[in-house]
Amino acid sequence: MTDIAQTPEEFLEDENTAEGEPVFDRQIASGLGRFDLSAYPENDIRREVAPFSTQDLPAHLQSYVTKNVTDQSKSQMAQGRLPLVPQDSLLLSYFWLFDEDERVVKLVKRFFTQIDERFFAALRLDTLNEHILYFLCRVSFEQSARLMKLLSEPLVSDRSRMMIAAQVTFPEVHAMLLDNQLRLLRAPGIIRSLAKNETVLRSELDRGIDFLVREGVFLDDVDAFADAFVRLGKADMLESVLRIKTTEDAHLPGSIEEVEKLAEVDSEAPVEEKKEKRKPLGRYPIPTQIKLGMIGDHAFAIEACKSNIRLVANAGISNARIRDGDIPRLAKDKSLHVDVIRAICMNGEWTKAYAVKLALLQNPKTPLTVAIRWLPLLRVSDLKTLAKSKQVPTQIQTQAKKLFEVRSR
């Protein structure tokens, strides 16, 4: 991210925002259906808000925008120069934002960027529509107090908040966005936008992400969600996953007690399972994959362990239906996500088995400090194999060779 916010001068020139900072949902724009988006430059505010019709104005203002209005009157309204209360001046100025005369449009943009505190304080924000509020947010990136007043207004849309989250630098504004937990649940994209903003403190971002994860909300394109999920204890992970709503819920346990009971039954079942025809895990939405991976059947658990999506892989290896007999095969798999290998290494029950230790030592994704600690526990024949292997890190190969030479004398 380069330039976090535009100055009023930059805004008037309609310069592009930094690449990778989507401030507007094009699908929302396309759905407005009242004007042709392609008629305006890429970063023009008119691509991001909707126009007024005469009927959208209060009755007492409609006479100001008749077909016979003069260019001079347009200019006066665009600049808010008529003797009207601030609310009415703002509405009339916004009306001309979509005028065919680009000089008038530029006057409207200048008026919005130059609104002073006295004028702003007189506005009744709760009576403005979401597009005018969006415009006010768009030109207030450098005014912390004004942004906080706008954010306190429920009518300020989710996309306005995402725009602010992505571009504003004030810590107090970031904190206000994160404090509104109901809004975060409704629009988790606010967190995604904050994650793209380099000025947001990691501790503040983690606070919001931890809250969403505990509520069963996951954004797989934000790496910190996987970190937050892994930080949870087993019980908290289960509670989080159980909160995810999916189309498969009727076939899944609905409580921690049910999960544990089914896991006990499953552990006593034969290893061979009937292969039923079902949709592969990867074809489900990511939240569903996480839930099926962690509390679904044994087959889903194994499939989740092999996922290249970090959240899904962590859910799979945390599934209570993973059997001891699965671990040596998983530990050998060099294609598994490194988090799965780490989880196996950290489970003392699983690593008691010699076969698991050996498989992990042969896997280059095993943490080096763990692997070196286990090397002296290997049989001489296995040390010899590791010493010749080109599939393990050089440090492991070298250390295995030294140990082999010492123990084979």
WOZI-V956232 format. One record per residue. PHI is phi in whole degrees, 0 to 359 (999 if undefined). OMEGA is omega in degrees with one decimal (* if undefined). D_FIRST is the distance of its C-alpha to the first C-alpha in whole Angstrom. Layout:
phi=[PHI	PHI]
omega=[OMEGA	OMEGA]
d_first=[D_FIRST	D_FIRST]
This chain:
phi=[999	256	285	290	225	271	283	305	296	295	297	296	274	57	285	288	282	301	300	88	245	290	263	208	276	298	294	298	300	297	282	294	66	244	198	269	300	293	284	242	302	306	256	290	303	292	280	247	227	256	281	269	261	304	293	285	281	302	305	287	256	297	291	285	242	290	295	268	298	277	299	295	294	302	298	295	293	301	265	66	261	283	285	232	292	309	302	290	299	296	297	291	298	300	305	273	301	255	291	289	276	296	293	294	300	294	295	297	298	295	300	294	286	252	299	268	295	295	297	297	297	276	285	263	300	287	251	272	278	297	284	293	297	298	300	297	297	298	257	242	302	259	235	300	299	292	297	293	293	296	293	283	270	302	287	294	289	300	291	296	292	295	298	297	301	284	234	276	258	283	301	293	286	303	298	295	298	285	288	275	292	297	291	298	294	283	226	298	300	299	294	301	294	298	294	275	270	292	271	281	296	299	295	291	298	299	300	290	293	302	298	295	299	295	268	80	250	230	245	289	270	245	303	296	293	294	300	295	294	293	293	291	287	303	295	292	299	297	299	298	294	295	279	290	266	223	285	262	300	296	259	241	298	254	211	298	299	295	300	294	294	293	295	296	297	295	291	266	283	299	295	289	241	288	271	273	286	206	290	302	305	296	271	274	301	305	302	293	299	298	293	296	296	267	234	281	288	302	297	296	299	295	297	294	303	267	288	270	270	304	299	292	298	294	295	298	287	267	291	293	272	295	261	303	291	283	296	301	293	293	298	282	287	284	269	292	298	301	296	292	297	297	298	295	300	274	265	299	293	290	278	294	285	300	299	289	302	298	297	293	294	272	258	295	274	292	307	300	297	290	299	296	293	271	306	296	275	280	289	301	297	285	297	298	296	295	297	263	285	259	264	245	302	303	298	292	299	295	294	296	295	295	295	297	297	292	278	262	288]
omega=[-179.1	-179.4	-176.2	-177.0	176.7	169.3	176.2	-179.9	178.8	-179.3	-178.4	179.2	178.4	178.2	-178.5	172.7	-179.4	-179.2	177.8	178.6	-178.7	-178.9	-176.6	179.2	-176.3	178.3	176.5	-178.6	-178.7	-177.4	-178.4	169.2	-175.9	176.7	-176.2	-178.3	-175.2	-179.0	-174.0	177.3	-171.9	-174.7	-179.7	179.4	-179.1	174.3	-171.2	180.0	-178.5	179.0	170.9	162.3	179.0	-177.8	179.2	179.4	172.9	-174.7	-175.4	178.5	-174.2	-179.3	-179.9	-171.6	178.1	-178.6	-175.6	-178.3	-178.1	177.7	179.7	178.8	176.9	-178.1	179.3	179.1	-179.7	-178.4	179.9	-173.6	176.6	-179.4	-178.2	174.6	-177.3	-178.8	-178.3	177.5	-179.6	-178.7	-179.7	177.6	-179.5	-179.1	-175.7	176.9	-177.0	178.4	-179.7	-179.3	-176.9	177.0	178.0	179.9	-179.0	176.7	177.6	-179.3	179.5	179.4	-178.8	-179.4	-175.3	177.2	-178.9	-174.7	-179.9	178.5	-177.4	-178.4	-178.5	-178.6	174.0	-173.1	-176.8	177.2	-179.7	178.7	-171.8	-177.7	174.9	177.5	177.2	179.6	178.8	176.1	-174.5	-176.6	-175.6	-174.9	-176.4	-176.6	-173.8	-177.1	-179.5	178.7	-178.9	176.0	177.9	-178.8	178.0	179.5	-177.6	-178.2	175.1	-168.7	176.4	-177.7	174.2	-179.2	177.4	178.2	178.9	-178.2	-175.9	-166.9	-174.4	-173.0	-173.5	178.9	-178.8	176.9	175.8	-179.0	-179.8	176.9	-177.4	-179.6	-178.8	-172.5	178.3	178.7	177.9	178.5	-179.1	-176.5	-179.8	176.0	175.5	177.6	178.1	179.6	177.7	-179.7	179.3	-177.0	-174.3	-178.6	-179.7	177.9	-179.2	179.9	177.7	179.2	179.2	178.8	179.3	-179.1	178.1	178.9	-178.1	-179.8	178.9	178.0	177.6	178.0	-176.2	172.3	-173.5	179.6	175.2	-172.8	-175.9	178.0	177.6	177.2	-179.2	-179.5	-179.5	-179.4	-178.4	171.2	-176.3	-178.7	179.8	176.5	179.6	179.1	178.8	-177.8	-179.9	179.1	178.6	178.3	-178.9	177.1	-177.8	-172.7	-178.4	-177.4	-174.3	175.9	-175.4	179.9	178.7	-179.8	179.2	178.6	-178.1	-179.6	179.5	179.3	178.6	178.5	-176.7	-177.7	-179.9	-178.1	176.6	179.9	-179.9	178.7	174.1	179.5	-179.7	176.7	178.0	-179.2	177.0	-176.9	-175.9	-179.8	177.3	171.8	-175.8	179.1	178.2	177.1	179.2	-177.1	178.4	179.9	-173.9	-178.4	176.0	-177.3	-176.0	-178.4	177.8	-179.6	179.9	179.5	179.4	178.2	-176.4	179.9	175.7	175.8	-170.6	-179.3	-178.5	-179.3	178.3	177.3	-178.0	-177.3	177.3	-179.2	-177.9	-179.0	173.0	-175.6	177.8	-179.2	178.8	-167.7	178.7	179.8	178.7	-177.8	179.4	-171.0	-177.5	-179.1	-177.6	175.6	-177.4	178.7	179.1	178.4	178.7	-179.4	177.8	179.9	-174.9	-179.5	-176.0	179.0	-178.7	-173.7	171.7	-177.1	179.9	-178.0	179.8	178.0	-178.5	180.0	179.3	178.3	178.8	-179.0	-176.4	180.0	177.8	179.3	-173.6	-178.0	179.2	-177.3	-179.1	179.3	-177.3	-175.3	-178.5	-178.4	-176.7	173.2	-177.6	-178.3	179.9	174.9	179.4	179.5	-179.9	-178.6	-179.5	-174.5	174.7	-177.8	-179.2	178.6	-178.0	-178.8	179.8	180.0	-178.8	-179.0	178.4	179.7	179.1	179.8	179.3	-178.6	-179.5	-172.9	-179.5	178.9	*]
d_first=[0	4	7	7	10	13	16	19	20	17	18	21	20	18	15	13	10	6	7	8	8	12	13	17	19	21	24	24	24	26	29	29	32	33	31	30	26	26	28	25	22	19	17	20	21	24	22	21	24	28	31	34	37	40	41	38	39	41	45	45	42	43	46	43	42	45	45	47	44	44	41	42	42	38	37	38	37	33	33	35	38	41	43	41	40	36	36	38	36	32	34	36	33	30	33	33	29	31	33	34	34	31	32	33	29	27	30	29	25	26	28	26	23	26	28	29	30	33	33	30	32	35	33	34	31	33	35	32	30	27	26	27	25	22	22	23	20	18	19	19	15	17	20	20	24	24	21	23	26	24	23	27	28	29	29	25	24	22	19	19	18	15	14	14	13	10	9	12	12	16	17	20	18	17	20	22	20	21	24	25	26	28	25	23	26	26	22	21	18	17	16	14	12	12	11	8	7	7	10	12	15	16	19	19	17	20	22	21	21	24	26	25	26	29	30	29	26	24	20	21	17	16	17	18	21	23	23	24	27	28	28	31	34	36	38	35	33	36	36	32	33	36	34	32	34	35	38	39	40	44	44	42	44	43	43	43	46	47	44	46	49	48	47	50	52	50	50	54	53	54	51	52	51	51	49	48	46	43	40	38	35	32	33	32	29	27	29	32	32	31	34	36	35	36	39	40	43	43	42	39	38	39	37	34	34	34	31	27	25	25	26	29	30	30	32	35	36	36	38	42	44	42	46	47	48	44	43	44	43	39	39	40	38	35	33	32	29	29	29	32	34	33	34	38	38	37	40	43	46	44	44	48	49	49	48	45	44	45	43	40	41	41	37	35	32	35	33	35	36	38	39	41	43	44	45	49	50	50	53	54	54	50	50	51	49	46	47	47	44	41	39	38	36	38	39	40	43	44	44	46	48	49	50	52	54	55	56	58	61]
